[in-house]
Amino acid sequence: MPVSQLPGNRWFVWLRNATLRIGVLTGVYLSVVLGGWLVIANRVPWSANFAGLRNAAAAALTALLMLIPIARFRRSPARLFAAGITGWAVLSCTYLVLGLSFERLYSRMTPFRVFMLGAVAYLFLAVLIWVVSLVLAARHQPIAAARRRSY
């Protein structure tokens, strides 16, 4: 029986698309960090003594995980943006669900604002990479076009 004919195979078709796969996995990783951060901050009382260090570590881990789509699609700004926005959408949905358990979570930022924060960050990085690639491509081209002699 060929692999494409297995029952339930259609559910895994999205894994063939690298952009979607990297985006969803990045979103899952970011969601795990957010969930762990909230649980430790709200359910572990002795962690309040190290609140600054705890928050800095979680922010650094979040920033490190945000680099996954950038490292994978550094030569394709459109795919970088698509993967980043997919991951950040997964994180925003997790933030929305976690807000039901942690009632004061929405007091600072709504889920839409969290989504827009990540969308603008990935959009800025994608445009920056695009402009840098244009500048680097222009450096390899001659400044003046070669003229043909007319005889």
N, C-alpha and C positions, 0 to 999 in steps of 0.2 A: 504494500500500500504506500503510495507516494506521501511525502511529508505534508504537502499542501492539502491532502484529502483527510487529514486527521480530524476527528470531531473536536470542536472547540478551538480550532486553529485560528479562526477569524478574530478571536479576542486578542491575540498577540500580534496582529498585523502592525499595530502602531509602533511596536518595538523596532521595526525595520527603519523607521524614520529617525535618524540620529538627532535631529533638532528637537523633536518632541520627546525622545527618550532622555536626552541630557536635561531638557527643561523640567520634565516631571521628576527625575531623580534629584536634581538640584532643589526643587521645591520640597520634596520629601525630606531631604537632609536639613534644609532650613527649618522645616516644621518641627523636626525632632529637636533641634537646638532651641527653638522658641518654646516648645512644650517643656523641655527640661529646665530652661531658664525660669519659666513661670512657676513650675512646681518647686524648684529649689528656693526661689525667692519668697514664695507664699506659704509653703508647707514645712520648711526646715527652719526653725526659729534661730538656731545658732549661726545661720549664714548671714544674719543681719550685721554681725560684727565685721564681716568681710564684704559688705555690699559693693563698695567701689571696685574691689578686685574681681568680684563675681561678675559684675556688669561689664567690666572691661574685657574679661575673658570671653564672655558670651558675645560681645560686640566684635571682638577680634575673630572669633570662630565664624560668626555670620559673614564678616567681610571676606574671610578666606574661602568660605563656601560660595560666595557670590562670584568668585574668580573662576569657577569651574566652566561656565559657558564662555567666558572671555578666553580662557586658555584653549578651549576646544575649537572655537570658531573665530580665532583672531584674524583670519584672512577673509572672512565673510561677514561683514557687518549686519546684513539682513538676517542671516541665520543666528548670529549672536543675539540680536534683539528679540527674535522669535523665541529662542530658547530661554533667554532671561525673563521675558514677560510671562512665559508659561510657568517657569519656576516660581516667579513672584506671585502669580495668580494662585498657585497651590498654597503658597505661604499665606496669602490674604484670606483664602477660604479657611485655613487652619486657624488663623487669628479670629475670624468670625465665629467659628465653633468654640474656641477657647474662651471667647467673651461671654458665652453662656454660663460657664463655670466660674469664671473670675469676673464678678459683677462690676468692678471698678476699672476693668481693662480699657473700656471705651472712653474713659474720662479724659485721656490725653489725645488719643488718635482713634478715629473710626476706621473700620476695615477698608473703606474706599480711599482714605488718606494714606494708609499703609501701602495699598496697591499703587497709588499715584507716586509715592516716594520711590518705590522700586522701579516703576516704569520710567520715570524721569532719569533715574541713575543709569539704567541700561540704555536708554535712548541717547543720553549724553555720551556714554562710552562708545556706542555704536557709531555715532556721528564723528567722534574724535578719531576712531580707528579708520573710518572712511576717508576723512580729510588727510590723515597721515599717509594713507595708501595712495591718495591722489598726488600728494606732494612728492612722495618717493618715486612714483611713476613718471612725474614730470621731470624729475632730475635726470632720468635716463634718456630723455628725448633731447634732440638738438634744439638750441634756442631759436635759430633762424632756419627756415625751410631752405633746402638746397634749390637754387635757381637753375633752370635749364637755359642754355644759350639758344637764342633763336638765330638761325643762320639764314 
